[in-house]
Amino acid sequence: MKAHDFIAVIFPQDPGKAYFAEIRKVNSNNTFECRFVHSSSIYIFKMQPGWIEVVQTSGLFKAGTKTNQVTLFSPIEQQYLGKGGNASVSFDDGKAYLGRVEEISPAMQIRFLHSGNIYSFDANQVAHHPGSPYDGRKALAIRAFDQGKSLFSEEKTMAISLSMVDGFNKQLSGEFGVILKRTDTDQILYQNDNLSAEDSTANDLLSVVINEGQNLIVLIDFHPAFNPYTANPISSSEIDRTTTISGSKTFTYKSTPEMHFSVKIQNDTSTVTATSSENAIRSKYSEVTSNSSTSVTPEAKLEGSVGIDLFGIVEIGGGGSIGGTSTVETGTGSTDGTGISHESGTETSRTWNVYYPMGLEIVPAL
């Protein structure tokens, strides 16, 4: 970047519009000064790793505004301007504008990129656009410019994958909802609300402009299949979308051809006194689902029929005593669709340790 280059900036407050500015000065302290051509507002930006930040302005977007969507345009050594190329036009008031060459004959026509207005220039480089302040004024210079490139990095395509297990590392099938965002600008880099994990894994591609060292956050929802522990389910597996387990993770991006996330259910446990493991699980399931909108399960909504399949028992001793030999039952799945193993025998009260999902543990593997 140097003086008299141009930049096109997309601000997060106005994501549908590019604002064009001429660079006036580049300073030694990683700041630069520019004039936005549509308003003549002067901005000073500070260069950061992967983005620019407004530090001083007379314009609309206040100090502290950050963006990474910046395209840099620079002059090129080219004797003749060609149709479809970019060009800067400077006038005697010290202002310059970036435009695209629409025609070269019989008169050169340049469409200014910030406004869309088309100016004709005769053989003496006199501008013609009725009603314009530059109508009849001679351009001091018309220079060829390149097509522009990202100020920070080029767009890259990489694989994104997720693997899913329960709290005991047993594979689960289902569906992910995934959002990947920058933490500094809140810009969404990737979103897929229906990412299938038929065999406990999900794969996709994302195209993104991102630099190593950028801080990101991934937000994941998991919806289990109606038979979540079934091995190699068919591609048409039905999903219980009324059961949702969620989590998020902030991490620092490292350059890699694949972005992988290992996802695991985080369980909580609670002691329940009941006559059987089935009754203990049903009791806890009823308590959790009736409070699923409160802080009892802040990252799990278990209203669906599959939710109870993710509950289980760690038995603590016998007859309700604590400190005995413990056994663990996970994902057993019974014939009545509850996922609970049935027991026979005398129905005496015992103390059961019931585990149930509370959220997702997400580990980026970069």
Secondary structure as the mmCIF struct_conf table of DSSP 4:
data_model
#
loop_
_struct_conf.conf_type_id
_struct_conf.id
_struct_conf.beg_label_comp_id
_struct_conf.beg_label_asym_id
_struct_conf.beg_label_seq_id
_struct_conf.end_label_comp_id
_struct_conf.end_label_asym_id
_struct_conf.end_label_seq_id
TURN_TY1_P TURN_TY1_P1 ALA A 3 HIS A 4
STRN STRN1 PHE A 6 VAL A 9
TURN_TY1_P TURN_TY1_P2 PRO A 12 GLN A 13
BEND BEND1 ASP A 14 ASP A 14
TURN_TY1_P TURN_TY1_P3 PRO A 15 GLY A 16
STRN STRN2 TYR A 19 VAL A 26
TURN_TY1_P TURN_TY1_P4 SER A 28 ASN A 29
BEND BEND2 ASN A 30 ASN A 30
STRN STRN3 THR A 31 PHE A 36
TURN_TY1_P TURN_TY1_P5 VAL A 37 SER A 39
STRN STRN4 ILE A 42 GLN A 48
TURN_TY1_P TURN_TY1_P6 PRO A 49 GLY A 50
STRN STRN5 TRP A 51 THR A 57
BEND BEND3 SER A 58 PHE A 61
TURN_TY1_P TURN_TY1_P7 ALA A 63 GLY A 64
STRN STRN6 LYS A 66 THR A 67
STRN STRN7 VAL A 70 PHE A 73
STRN STRN8 PRO A 75 PRO A 75
BEND BEND4 GLN A 79 TYR A 80
TURN_TY1_P TURN_TY1_P8 LYS A 83 GLY A 84
STRN STRN9 ASN A 86 SER A 90
TURN_TY1_P TURN_TY1_P9 ASP A 92 ASP A 93
BEND BEND5 GLY A 94 GLY A 94
STRN STRN10 ALA A 96 GLU A 103
BEND BEND6 SER A 105 ALA A 107
STRN STRN11 MET A 108 PHE A 112
TURN_TY1_P TURN_TY1_P10 LEU A 113 SER A 115
STRN STRN12 ILE A 118 PHE A 121
TURN_TY1_P TURN_TY1_P11 ALA A 123 ASN A 124
STRN STRN13 VAL A 126 VAL A 126
STRN STRN14 ALA A 127 HIS A 128
TURN_TY1_P TURN_TY1_P12 PRO A 130 GLY A 131
BEND BEND7 SER A 132 SER A 132
TURN_TY1_P TURN_TY1_P13 PRO A 133 GLY A 136
HELX_LH_PP_P HELX_LH_PP_P1 ARG A 137 ARG A 137
STRN STRN15 LYS A 138 LYS A 138
HELX_LH_PP_P HELX_LH_PP_P2 ALA A 139 ALA A 139
BEND BEND8 LEU A 140 LEU A 140
STRN STRN16 ALA A 141 PHE A 145
STRN STRN17 LYS A 149 SER A 150
BEND BEND9 LEU A 151 PHE A 152
STRN STRN18 LYS A 156 VAL A 165
TURN_TY1_P TURN_TY1_P14 GLY A 167 PHE A 168
BEND BEND10 ASN A 169 ASN A 169
STRN STRN19 GLN A 171 GLN A 171
STRN STRN20 GLY A 174 ARG A 182
TURN_TY1_P TURN_TY1_P15 THR A 183 THR A 185
STRN STRN21 ILE A 188 ALA A 197
TURN_TY1_P TURN_TY1_P16 GLU A 198 ASP A 199
BEND BEND11 SER A 200 SER A 200
STRN STRN22 THR A 201 VAL A 208
TURN_TY1_P TURN_TY1_P17 GLU A 212 GLY A 213
STRN STRN23 ASN A 215 PRO A 224
STRN STRN24 ALA A 225 ALA A 225
BEND BEND12 PHE A 226 ASN A 227
TURN_TY1_P TURN_TY1_P18 PRO A 228 TYR A 229
BEND BEND13 ALA A 231 ASN A 232
TURN_TY1_P TURN_TY1_P19 SER A 235 SER A 236
STRN STRN25 ILE A 239 ILE A 239
TURN_TY1_P TURN_TY1_P20 ARG A 241 THR A 242
STRN STRN26 THR A 243 THR A 252
BEND BEND14 PRO A 257 PRO A 257
STRN STRN27 GLU A 258 ALA A 274
BEND BEND15 THR A 275 SER A 276
HELX_RH_AL_P HELX_RH_AL_P1 SER A 277 SER A 290
TURN_TY1_P TURN_TY1_P21 ASN A 291 SER A 293
BEND BEND16 THR A 294 THR A 294
TURN_TY1_P TURN_TY1_P22 SER A 295 VAL A 296
BEND BEND17 THR A 297 THR A 297
TURN_TY1_P TURN_TY1_P23 PRO A 298 GLU A 299
STRN STRN28 ALA A 300 LEU A 302
BEND BEND18 GLY A 304 GLY A 304
TURN_TY1_P TURN_TY1_P24 SER A 305 VAL A 306
HELX_RH_3T_P HELX_RH_3T_P1 GLY A 307 LEU A 310
STRN STRN29 GLY A 312 ILE A 316
BEND BEND19 GLY A 317 GLY A 318
TURN_TY1_P TURN_TY1_P25 GLY A 319 GLY A 320
BEND BEND20 ILE A 322 GLY A 324
STRN STRN30 SER A 326 GLU A 329
BEND BEND21 GLY A 331 GLY A 331
TURN_TY1_P TURN_TY1_P26 THR A 335 ASP A 336
BEND BEND22 GLY A 337 THR A 338
BEND BEND23 GLY A 345 GLY A 345
STRN STRN31 ARG A 350 ALA A 365
#
